Amino acid sequence: MAEPRQNGVNAAQVEYWNSATSEKWVDNQERLDRQLSLVTDRLFDYAAIQPGERIIDVGCGTGASALRAAQATGPDGHVLGIDISHAMLDLARKRAAGMANLTLEIADGQIHEFAAGAHDVLQSRFGVMFFQDPTAAFANLLTALRPGGRLSFVCWATMADNPWFTISRNAAIRHLGEPEPTPPRAPGPTAFAETAYVMEILNGAGFVDATVNTETCQLVGADTAADTAAFSINVGPASRILKLHQPSAETVAAIYADVEAELGAYLTNDGIRVPARLNFVTARRSAP
Ligand SMILES: C[S@@+](CC[C@H](N)C(=O)[O-])C[C@H]1O[C@@H](n2cnc3c(N)ncnc32)[C@H](O)[C@@H]1O
């Protein structure tokens, strides 16, 4: 069940994040968190959480950034992690067992009635690009911040600058053909790739001092290109194309071989490291 006020808002995303996709995030939680570990470090540099602060983690999924925020704010602070995915939040709850300063709730960031002005920080690791009406969603999130409170999130920059997406996607397209094009700003991983669009949303929602810092971070892959390729095909954008076409085992093997060959270029002494182009976004609620 979605949250009581849902009334069809973000219905497609509620369905998507409660489908088999969420099971993939649950089954691969350790691996995904390892892959995003350096990105998370950078997000926390920007958020600069202080002991005692009250934080909302939007789209917290299986919980990595919410758990880390709870450690950063300590026993005098509090974290509210919200998400629309039951399976992902269930795992987050298991991981958070015994943590008194972390609450996890099924709630939609666009419409949830937050305790007004009761939080110091809104943060998100890849959880805010899926709103049907982003300006309305961020205006709603803003109500949760105290005057002067901070927003800090990370999202993907342009897909073309992200080999993690393009390698497996292009391999799937070579073998199966182009999928139906989706509008670049449609809810999805790269909806916030354009700096000007993100600024327009945040300014329109009432935030001040909005800044988009586009940086490169390394994604931590597996030890080998083969292992990373299998994971990339399973969870990346190629998985949507494969789901659509249900290709033969031979075609899947051919896609896999292409991805493995290209990922080989990213093998380092520490295993596969894929550079990711990311937008680290910060803003504030104006102080009186
Ligand atoms: C790409 S996943 C990231 C999950 C988690 N933050 C992480 O980094 O592991 C996006 C998350 O946003 C959640 N989400 C999507 N739309 C949402 C909404 N309107 N309100 C709250 N959560 C949402 C999804 O259910 C999913 O858990």
PDBQT file of the ligand as one rigid body, heavy atoms in Angstrom, charges set to zero:
ROOT
HETATM    1  C1  LIG A 301      17.712   5.093  -7.149  1.00  0.00    +0.000 C 
HETATM    2  S1  LIG A 301      16.911   4.603  -5.693  1.00  0.00    +0.000 S 
HETATM    3  C2  LIG A 301      18.015   5.223  -4.440  1.00  0.00    +0.000 C 
HETATM    4  C3  LIG A 301      17.780   4.573  -3.104  1.00  0.00    +0.000 C 
HETATM    5  C4  LIG A 301      18.736   5.018  -1.988  1.00  0.00    +0.000 C 
HETATM    6  N1  LIG A 301      18.668   6.435  -1.732  1.00  0.00    +0.000 N 
HETATM    7  C5  LIG A 301      20.151   4.604  -2.309  1.00  0.00    +0.000 C 
HETATM    8  O1  LIG A 301      20.965   5.464  -2.715  1.00  0.00    +0.000 OA
HETATM    9  O2  LIG A 301      20.466   3.414  -2.136  1.00  0.00    +0.000 OA
HETATM   10  C6  LIG A 301      15.575   5.772  -5.642  1.00  0.00    +0.000 C 
HETATM   11  C7  LIG A 301      14.717   5.665  -4.412  1.00  0.00    +0.000 C 
HETATM   12  O3  LIG A 301      13.763   6.749  -4.396  1.00  0.00    +0.000 OA
HETATM   13  C8  LIG A 301      12.518   6.247  -3.961  1.00  0.00    +0.000 C 
HETATM   14  N2  LIG A 301      11.452   7.161  -4.399  1.00  0.00    +0.000 N 
HETATM   15  C9  LIG A 301      11.042   7.389  -5.671  1.00  0.00    +0.000 A 
HETATM   16  N3  LIG A 301      10.052   8.310  -5.683  1.00  0.00    +0.000 NA
HETATM   17  C10 LIG A 301       9.846   8.684  -4.402  1.00  0.00    +0.000 A 
HETATM   18  C11 LIG A 301       8.949   9.595  -3.766  1.00  0.00    +0.000 A 
HETATM   19  N4  LIG A 301       8.050  10.302  -4.467  1.00  0.00    +0.000 N 
HETATM   20  N5  LIG A 301       9.005   9.737  -2.409  1.00  0.00    +0.000 NA
HETATM   21  C12 LIG A 301       9.895   9.003  -1.689  1.00  0.00    +0.000 A 
HETATM   22  N6  LIG A 301      10.755   8.112  -2.232  1.00  0.00    +0.000 NA
HETATM   23  C13 LIG A 301      10.737   7.950  -3.567  1.00  0.00    +0.000 A 
HETATM   24  C14 LIG A 301      12.458   4.855  -4.571  1.00  0.00    +0.000 C 
HETATM   25  O4  LIG A 301      11.498   4.027  -3.966  1.00  0.00    +0.000 OA
HETATM   26  C15 LIG A 301      13.887   4.375  -4.369  1.00  0.00    +0.000 C 
HETATM   27  O5  LIG A 301      14.073   3.777  -3.125  1.00  0.00    +0.000 OA
ENDROOT
TORSDOF 0
